[in-house]
């Protein structure tokens, strides 16, 4: 009498001819996880960590049979996507916070320079760093050298925003009216800073647009691209 004796397998119990299923989504997840290394370049690259998690969750769905092939690549891909994706989110945030803090300090220093009557130096801070005069040069002599330079300096000195700053005087308690807004435009980083003096009889606000560039030595350089009084615009409540 012929009997069949089942063979015991060390891991699966009884020997089975059933082969584990292949989860292609696990390998797609791994590829997307590797491509997540580009996440810090820009927000658009965050699509790779998102896709990695989508395909990873599909690959890791429950299975009644033997463990599917592709689960380990899926777990590795999701781990890479989590790490690089977090960098892609946090690095731009930290950069924005750093630039915002620098812009706040620079613009506050600019206010103090004008309040102290150092208009020649303040005018230099309006220029891009590549167009500024050397530190050894006498700015007063330059701006009073000819009519064209003197006219430009006079217009800057007598502007309404500079007059407003001088009226408040040095050490005026300027405070931020709103958080500093950092944005990218025309291939340059910019910062929008709005200052307010709450102690004045009339509430005064100054809007500054700052530009940021990195010089040949790798150091960041700010300049005041524009400064103006911020006035309230009248808007009709309704249009008949």
Steps between C-alpha positions, in 0.01 A plus 500: 500500500649827380468789743610857457680646798485882518838663530542760769670820392698705750320833437172433321393179673381272224670522163297699252543568133332840533744776397488847659330771291702778342416858605636725225375800695765429763779552247328811363488628859875441536573693180283792616672487839840531334377788281381674818860612542405791273229620741710786649542653152143624478145439613411331173746221581293405805287298259755216526457442878123516454509242221735282705249486785210434265670206329650386830162471669370304203798265514466447875133404494410180681541163332362162607769299328877510530666843543496676162820589321540877510409572861857570606571737208175677589603546862843627394343737246261642758787549744701692239194704403434593863858618555548692176142630505549643847815675378307635203241651733725625780793646305292762310321585826828547688643703212195727499523547877872584478458748215203659675703553817788650301265731310347621826842587647621666180189714459509604867863605454396695188238690702758593762753617238247742351383616843861590584525713185751276320317537170809440284554160659128419482503573127779245460283242674242552227745379238585147402825401670689492167416869439602634840804722539810381689505556875803728467314742272351822639130473419427863586766623257362276226136602536591869513749475212257584218143613446375159385627315807381779729152495349469126548620524858267792577197315362584200715565707814180704467271208418185470707597166652840627615339812646258277691790299642696809603197644677487190723870543577765247606384216722137531394300193611431364154320165513405255229146554376486144365733203457778544245401350165780328308441419134691424179467731199714580196755235603561670833385456855291791629359599835204725574529676835238737643600715798263697722557762771217453752601805707434765237192721503419366156563132434790480256598195302797451268517231236846376401583263217842343547706296254746226590798377304804288576833659410811333357621416853180313581370770735141623484449865407179697555391828347188712532339488157210723603370676809176695518229608742225240517167672463152360539324462168138597481278221368131533431284287728278404212456575134151598392 
